Each structure stands twice: as C-alpha cells, then as structure tokens.
C-alpha cells in the first residue's frame, strides 16, 4: 500500500441528479442542511466548500487529493439514489410528500497504524411533492464497505438517520450529510483495491419495528 502515517486524500465523484419527479423546481438559494456523524469539522467544512462554494473554493478543496494514497472508491448504490415518501401506500404523483435524491459523493481516507478511516460526504436535495409541506423530514442513509469479487464480502455497514428542515415558502433544500467514522483494519493491497464504499437511502429503516409477540406463560401443573 502506498503512503503511510496520517496521509489524507479527498476525491469527488460527480453524479447527475436523477430521478426527480415532474414537479421538480429550480434550486433554492438557501444554505444546505448540514449534519455530521463524528467529531472534527475540517472535513465537513471542505465538503461544504467543495459542493456549495465558489469554483475557486471547490478546486482548492479538490486539490487536497494525494495520488499516493490507496483510498477505496465511493459510489451510490444502484437503485438507492432516490427516496420517495408518499401520504399513503399508493406511490402516485398526487400523493408524493417529498423526494430526496443523492447527487454527489466525496471521501477522504487516513491511515493510523493498522487501521484506515474513511470519511464520506453526501450531497443531495429534498424536493416537496404535491402532498408535501413545510416541516422536518427524516432521511436514512446506509453506508456499506464491500470487498468486490466473485463473492462480494461485506466489511462493515452503518445506518445514519438525519433530518432536513423545509421552511415555509421553500420548495426544495440542499443537504450535506457527513459520516466520519468508517474504520476498519487495513487489508493487503490486492484486497484493498477491490474495496468500495456504497451509499444509498435505506427505505426499510423508515418502517416501524415489528413488535415481538409476548411469550406464552407456561401452564402450571394441576
């Protein structure tokens, strides 16, 4: 593996904003809703500049890339770039409350001893549907580090729930969610080259947990 110590790399993967419903409007001028899972703020600040700053600020943040660092790729999980919430079971345009879409990802890696930590920034947007209104929306993001191959292997998975607030008069808001705690043991380089961090909405996490039926009491002998 190339690089050692506290070497860090930041890489952006630009993805077209897809899956927007026909009621999609132009971007609002509001600041992005920013949430973080983890400690420091420097990565979060760089992601904000990279995604929402001026071209000069975005380029400066991207210039932190170090070609000597083997940092696993980050990609949006197929079929999980968009989350739609409806008022009922029927997924129709008229019942759409809001739609959230992941637009771009960025990641940063650091090695300390025998462990590697990946930080991931997720930029996207929430758009109100015909049945939506101002308020808070909970978004569930699933991160999964996978070793690709003939038989893909899950190294770790993590669910992050965060809220995005749409105020009165807003039709859509951007968001930036930052995960700073994906840590794992550094494998051999030939294995690390097949590691990919997949990010996507986990709609199943919004379903209420099923209650376990109460245990039947054993009958006392007469």
C-alpha positions in Angstrom: 0.0 0.0 0.0 1.3 3.4 -1.0 1.5 6.2 1.7 1.7 5.9 5.4 1.1 7.8 8.7 -1.6 10.4 8.5 -1.7 10.7 4.7 -5.1 12.0 3.6 -6.9 12.1 0.3 -10.1 13.7 -0.8 -11.8 12.6 -4.0 -15.1 13.8 -5.6 -17.4 11.5 -7.6 -19.9 13.7 -9.5 -23.2 12.0 -10.3 -26.0 13.5 -12.3 -29.1 14.4 -10.3 -31.5 11.8 -11.4 -35.0 10.5 -10.6 -36.6 13.9 -9.9 -40.3 14.0 -10.3 -42.1 16.2 -12.8 -42.8 18.8 -10.1 -39.1 19.5 -9.6 -38.3 23.1 -9.3 -35.0 25.1 -9.6 -32.6 25.1 -6.7 -33.5 27.4 -3.8 -31.0 29.9 -2.6 -30.9 28.6 0.9 -27.8 27.2 2.7 -27.6 23.4 2.8 -28.9 21.5 5.8 -25.6 20.0 7.2 -25.4 17.1 9.5 -22.4 15.1 10.7 -21.7 11.7 12.4 -18.4 12.1 14.1 -16.0 14.6 15.6 -14.0 17.2 13.8 -15.3 19.8 11.4 -12.5 20.4 8.9 -13.7 17.6 6.6 -17.3 18.9 6.8 -16.1 22.4 6.0 -14.2 21.2 3.0 -17.2 19.3 1.8 -19.3 22.3 2.1 -16.9 24.4 0.0 -16.5 21.6 -2.5 -20.2 21.1 -3.0 -21.6 24.6 -2.4 -18.6 27.0 -2.6 -17.3 29.1 -5.5 -15.4 27.4 -8.3 -12.1 28.5 -6.7 -13.1 27.1 -3.3 -14.2 23.8 -4.8 -10.9 23.5 -6.7 -8.9 24.3 -3.6 -10.7 21.6 -1.7 -10.2 19.1 -4.5 -6.5 19.9 -4.7 -6.0 18.0 -1.4 -6.0 14.8 -3.3 -2.9 12.7 -2.9 -2.3 10.2 -5.7 0.0 8.1 -3.4 -2.9 7.1 -1.1 -4.9 3.9 -1.8 -8.4 5.1 -0.8 -11.4 2.9 -1.6 -13.8 4.2 -4.1 -17.2 5.6 -3.1 -20.3 5.0 -5.2 -24.0 5.4 -5.0 -25.7 2.0 -4.5 -27.8 1.0 -7.6 -31.5 1.7 -7.1 -30.9 3.7 -3.9 -30.1 7.2 -5.1 -33.7 8.4 -4.6 -36.2 8.2 -1.7 -39.8 9.0 -2.2 -42.3 9.5 0.7 -46.0 9.4 0.0 -49.0 10.1 2.1 -50.4 6.6 1.5 -49.4 3.2 0.2 -50.0 4.1 -3.4 -46.9 5.7 -5.0 -48.7 8.2 -7.2 -47.6 11.7 -8.2 -50.5 13.3 -6.3 -49.6 11.6 -3.0 -45.9 12.4 -3.1 -44.9 14.4 0.1 -41.2 14.7 -0.7 -38.4 13.2 -2.8 -34.8 13.1 -1.7 -32.0 12.5 -4.2 -28.3 11.9 -3.7 -26.3 14.0 -6.2 -22.6 13.7 -5.4 -20.2 11.9 -3.0 -16.7 12.7 -1.7 -14.5 10.7 0.5 -11.3 11.1 2.5 -9.0 8.4 3.9 -6.5 8.4 6.7 -4.3 5.5 8.0 -3.2 5.2 11.6 -1.1 2.1 12.3 -3.1 -1.0 11.1 -6.4 0.8 10.7 -7.9 3.0 8.0 -10.7 5.5 8.5 -12.9 6.7 5.6 -14.9 9.9 5.8 -17.7 10.3 3.3 -19.6 13.4 2.4 -23.0 13.1 0.7 -24.6 16.0 -1.1 -28.2 15.9 -2.3 -31.5 17.7 -2.3 -35.0 17.3 -0.9 -37.9 18.5 -3.1 -41.5 18.9 -2.0 -44.2 17.0 -3.8 -47.9 18.0 -4.3 -48.9 16.5 -0.9 -45.9 18.0 1.0 -45.5 21.0 3.1 -43.0 22.7 5.5 -41.6 20.6 8.3 -38.8 18.1 9.1 -38.1 15.0 7.0 -36.1 12.1 8.3 -33.6 10.6 5.8 -31.9 7.2 6.4 -28.6 6.7 4.7 -26.9 3.3 4.6 -23.1 3.1 4.2 -21.6 -0.3 3.2 -18.0 -1.1 2.7 -17.8 -4.1 0.3 -14.9 -6.2 -0.9 -16.0 -6.8 -4.5 -15.2 -10.0 -6.3 -16.9 -13.3 -7.4 -18.4 -13.5 -4.0 -18.7 -9.9 -2.6 -17.9 -9.6 1.1 -19.4 -7.0 3.5 -16.6 -5.5 5.6 -18.9 -3.1 7.5 -22.2 -1.4 7.3 -23.6 1.6 9.1 -27.0 3.4 9.1 -27.3 7.2 9.7 -30.6 8.9 10.2 -30.7 12.7 9.8 -33.3 15.3 9.4 -33.8 18.0 6.8 -36.0 21.0 7.5 -38.1 22.7 4.8 -39.3 26.1 6.0 -42.5 27.9 4.9 -42.1 29.2 1.4 -39.4 26.7 0.4 -40.0 24.2 -2.4 -36.7 22.4 -2.1 -33.5 22.4 0.0 -30.0 21.0 -0.5 -28.4 18.9 2.2 -24.9 17.8 3.1 -24.5 14.7 5.4 -21.1 13.7 6.6 -20.0 10.4 8.0 -16.6 10.5 9.7 -16.4 7.1 11.4 -16.0 4.2 8.9 -12.9 2.5 10.4 -11.6 -1.0 9.6 -8.4 -3.0 9.6 -6.1 -2.3 6.6 -6.0 -5.5 4.4 -3.4 -6.5 1.9 -3.2 -4.1 -1.0 -4.6 -6.6 -3.5 -7.7 -6.8 -1.4 -7.9 -3.1 -0.7 -8.1 -2.4 -4.4 -11.4 -4.2 -4.5 -12.9 -2.2 -1.6 -15.9 0.1 -2.4 -18.0 2.2 -0.1 -21.6 2.2 -1.3 -24.0 4.8 -0.2 -27.8 4.9 -0.6 -31.1 5.5 1.0 -32.4 2.6 3.2 -36.2 2.9 2.9 -36.6 -0.2 5.1 -35.2 1.8 8.0 -38.3 4.0 7.9 -40.6 1.1 8.6 -41.7 0.7 12.2 -40.0 -2.1 14.0 -42.2 -5.2 14.4 -43.1 -6.0 17.9 -42.3 -9.4 19.1 -45.3 -11.4 20.3 -45.5 -11.8 24.1 -44.0 -15.1 25.3 -46.6 -17.6 26.3 -46.6 -18.3 30.0 -46.1 -22.0 30.9 -49.1 -23.6 32.4 -48.7 -24.7 36.0 -49.4 -28.4 36.6 -52.7 -29.0 38.4 
